[in-house]
Amino acid sequence: MEGKTKPNENADMTVSEHIDELRSRLIKSIVALLVVAVVAFIFKGFVLDIIFAPMKPDFITNRLFCRLAALTGVDALCINQSPVDIINTKMAGQFNLHIKSSFIFGLIVAIPFILWQLWLFVKPALTPEVQMQSRKIVWYATGCFFIGLAFGYVMIAPLSINFLVNYNVSSSIANMIEVSSYLSLVLGVSLAAAVIFQLPLIVRILSTIGLLQSSLMRKYRRVSIALIVIIAAIITPPDVFSQMLVAIPLYGLYEYGILIAERIEKKRAKEE
């Protein structure tokens, strides 16, 4: 079984054999992606419900913000309660939306399997200790990706939709949102959050190889806080509460990164 491959047993493989092995892993990854994408294509209602949910009044985030608005008396907290016109301006626009959303859904769901296949490809060249560490990194990266994706989808996407849909430079201009633009927004902020949540992993890797120190992260802490506040202010309604809901988790990731760097530095110093 591939999961029981002994370390370095393929160390004497030829270049062509390595290429064949990589091709096999890539084919398996592509097949997994396509299988999920086909299922998503068949059940288009389920996928589209997920995509368009953040703009609906009954979405969990929108309901919670409206409850907070009622408790605090801050009407601006009640978001995404007005109907939004989503339009299609292209002949094949809806078909392209169907294909694109199915493919992206398949890619997101298949990411753990794809990462696992790539790890199995490099596994034979690793020592047992490095195998254990790299396996943890794969699962850690996958977990951070989905946590970040969920945070972007549940928290940032509804706030961004509310801000951009209601933003007007002139009362004579009506907002009618093109469907591809809406899809790009939801996917963009969700995937951006998924990437941002890889910060602890990036810090761990850079600290391990000596390219990043906790002292440097502390030095630029104020700059990082300013950037986080600016990002939160751009994508949230103009009130402090909603800005804090976005800024605090992002800042928490930065502080967690400092702790990771410190722990690695202490471990290195102890070993030396």
C-alpha atoms as one frame of an Amber mdcrd trajectory, in Angstrom:
protein
   0.000   0.000   0.000   1.243   3.503  -0.806   0.720   4.713   2.728   3.272
   2.103   3.934   6.091   3.029   1.545   9.439   2.765   3.274  11.607   5.892
   3.305  14.176   6.169   0.528  13.044   2.940  -1.165  12.698   4.919  -4.408
  15.940   6.833  -3.995  17.501   4.932  -6.913  14.620   5.589  -9.310  15.543
   7.012 -12.698  14.397  10.428 -13.867  11.754   8.883 -16.118  10.459   6.767
 -13.220  10.174   9.883 -11.060   8.271  11.617 -13.852   5.950   8.616 -14.167
   5.344   8.673 -10.413   4.582  12.400 -10.487   2.280  11.908 -13.471   0.407
   9.203 -11.573  -0.093  11.481  -8.559  -1.244  14.356 -10.763  -3.687  12.141
 -12.647  -5.209  10.918  -9.384  -5.524  14.524  -8.178  -7.171  15.640 -11.428
  -9.580  12.692 -11.373 -10.588  13.527  -7.786 -11.132  17.172  -8.753 -13.227
  16.237 -11.800 -15.345  13.725  -9.879 -16.276  16.330  -7.266 -16.810  18.963
  -9.976 -19.182  16.659 -11.896 -21.163  15.969  -8.725 -21.313  19.713  -8.065
 -22.416  20.291 -11.674 -25.278  17.815 -11.253 -26.381  19.301  -7.940 -26.124
  22.900  -9.119 -28.863  24.081  -6.757 -26.829  23.103  -3.706 -23.676  24.837
  -4.983 -25.463  28.013  -6.073 -27.299  28.189  -2.747 -23.893  28.233  -1.039
 -22.574  30.933  -3.382 -25.545  33.276  -3.055 -26.271  32.649   0.639 -24.136
  35.550   2.037 -26.357  38.139   0.316 -29.615  36.740   1.692 -31.289  38.229
   4.797 -31.603  34.804   6.473 -27.858  34.032   6.207 -26.512  33.345   9.697
 -24.138  36.323   9.752 -26.790  38.740   8.521 -29.281  37.513  11.136 -26.744
  37.810  13.952 -25.784  41.340  12.911 -29.440  42.393  12.795 -29.943  41.001
  16.302 -26.930  43.005  17.471 -28.391  46.071  15.771 -31.626  45.611  17.710
 -29.758  45.166  21.000 -27.359  48.081  20.519 -29.600  50.461  18.613 -26.996
  50.788  15.828 -29.026  50.366  12.642 -25.877  50.169  10.475 -25.140  46.748
  11.966 -28.187  45.219  10.271 -26.735  44.178   6.929 -27.960  42.697   3.636
 -31.676  43.120   4.303 -32.552  44.806   1.005 -33.022  42.745  -2.181 -30.099
  42.845  -4.606 -30.538  42.589  -8.356 -28.116  40.011  -9.746 -28.066  40.168
 -13.528 -26.462  38.300 -16.403 -25.279  40.332 -19.391 -23.685  37.601 -21.495
 -25.280  34.996 -23.747 -23.443  32.100 -22.084 -23.073  33.837 -18.729 -25.223
  31.463 -16.696 -23.714  28.387 -18.317 -20.223  29.720 -17.613 -21.281  30.395
 -14.016 -22.457  26.788 -13.752 -19.146  25.425 -15.095 -16.939  27.807 -13.109
 -18.722  27.334  -9.783 -18.659  23.529 -10.167 -14.941  23.505 -10.963 -14.048
  25.815  -8.061 -16.190  23.783  -5.663 -14.433  20.618  -6.855 -11.006  22.196
  -6.406 -11.756  23.353  -2.857 -13.158  19.998  -1.767 -10.315  18.074  -3.429
  -7.506  20.177  -1.915  -6.800  17.774   1.013  -6.506  14.842  -1.403  -4.290
  16.826  -3.796  -1.933  17.871  -0.995  -1.820  14.296   0.235  -0.874  13.018
  -3.228   1.934  15.561  -3.496   3.178  14.526  -0.056   3.148  10.845  -1.064
   5.291  11.773  -4.079   8.054  13.356  -1.977   7.682  10.980   0.980  10.165
   8.280  -0.190  12.998  10.821  -0.251  12.406  11.892   3.361  13.805  10.498
   6.578  11.287   9.118   9.105  11.613  12.237  11.274  11.058  14.597   8.348
   8.163  12.425   7.168   6.416  12.895  10.494   6.997  16.663  10.479   5.920
  17.089   6.860   2.780  15.024   7.433   1.822  17.371  10.248   2.473  20.357
   7.979   0.129  18.952   5.308  -2.719  18.509   7.785  -1.927  21.838   9.460
  -1.989  23.687   6.126  -5.255  22.002   5.153  -6.880  22.876   8.465  -5.751
  26.512   8.288  -6.981  26.748   4.699 -10.515  25.612   5.520 -10.710  27.691
   8.714  -9.656  30.765   6.755 -12.042  29.912   3.924 -14.924  29.619   6.385
 -13.976  32.901   8.075 -13.860  34.719   4.736 -17.152  33.218   3.582 -19.105
  33.629   6.818 -17.687  36.921   8.080 -15.896  38.929   5.384 -18.101  38.118
   2.359 -21.414  39.364   3.870 -19.751  42.546   5.156 -18.095  43.200   1.790
 -21.338  42.586  -0.102 -23.258  44.942   2.165 -20.645  47.693   1.834 -20.185
  47.511  -1.939 -23.853  47.016  -2.848 -24.896  50.040  -0.789 -21.994  52.254
  -1.832 -23.140  55.140  -4.039 -21.240  58.025  -5.560 -24.498  59.412  -6.938
 -28.168  58.762  -6.179 -28.852  58.692  -9.930 -26.763  55.522 -10.360 -28.495
  52.262  -9.492 -26.485  49.211  -8.477 -27.299  46.089 -10.506 -24.653  43.489
  -9.834 -23.387  41.290 -12.665 -23.329  37.636 -11.650 -19.664  37.064 -12.530
 -18.696  40.133 -10.488 -20.594  38.794  -7.491 -18.987  35.357  -7.827 -15.533
  36.925  -8.058 -16.158  38.914  -4.873 -17.338  35.957  -2.779 -14.576  33.672
  -4.019 -11.954  36.401  -3.832 -12.510  37.373  -0.204 -12.971  33.745   0.894
  -9.791  32.515  -0.792  -7.879  35.606   0.359  -8.829  34.782   3.949  -7.777
  31.155   3.382  -4.357  32.375   2.234  -4.039  34.835   5.137  -4.741  32.014
   7.575  -1.610  30.287   6.278   0.412  32.965   8.114   1.263  30.707  11.104
   2.532  28.009   8.741   4.602  30.510   6.754   6.070  31.888   9.982   6.897
  28.360  11.142   8.721  27.529   7.911  10.630  30.835   7.698  11.592  30.673
  11.376  12.788  27.089  11.043  15.184  27.987   8.224  16.275  31.175  10.006
  14.783  33.775   7.644  12.358  35.273  10.176  12.794  36.227  13.833  10.194
  37.029  16.456  12.048  40.276  17.184  11.435  41.417  13.599   7.725  40.657
  13.895   7.555  42.643  17.136   9.397  45.525  15.507   6.777  45.788  12.756
   3.806  45.002  15.000   2.420  48.549  14.778   2.697  48.552  10.998   0.861
  45.227  10.874  -1.877  46.515  13.174  -2.346  49.575  10.966  -2.652  47.408
   7.853  -5.140  45.084   9.562  -7.280  48.037  10.694  -7.244  49.521   7.185
  -8.307  46.218   5.642 -11.075  45.796   8.221 -12.283  49.373   7.655 -12.477
  48.857   3.887 -14.516  45.656   3.894 -16.874  46.336   6.819 -19.709  48.791
   7.511 -18.624  52.164   8.988 -18.876  51.154  12.636 -16.246  50.097  15.134
 -17.958  46.877  16.226 -17.994  45.142  12.828 -14.453  46.356  12.107 -13.261
  44.776  15.344 -14.958  41.473  14.474 -12.716  41.218  11.430  -9.569  42.874
  12.779  -9.254  40.878  16.019  -8.939  37.398  14.399  -6.427  38.728  11.868
  -4.358  40.348  14.604  -4.626  37.142  16.637  -2.989  35.280  13.742  -0.096
  37.741  13.799   0.460  37.324  17.550   0.195  33.564  17.188   2.906  33.784
  14.535   5.169  35.605  17.021   4.651  32.824  19.574   5.506  30.207  16.952
   8.714  32.039  16.025   9.675  32.346  19.720   9.119  28.647  20.361  11.262
  27.657  17.368  14.043  30.054  18.446  14.056  28.636  21.968  14.170  25.086
  20.639  17.072  25.959  18.334  18.981  27.659  21.146  18.475  24.652  23.417
  19.759  22.274  20.758  22.823  24.443  20.129
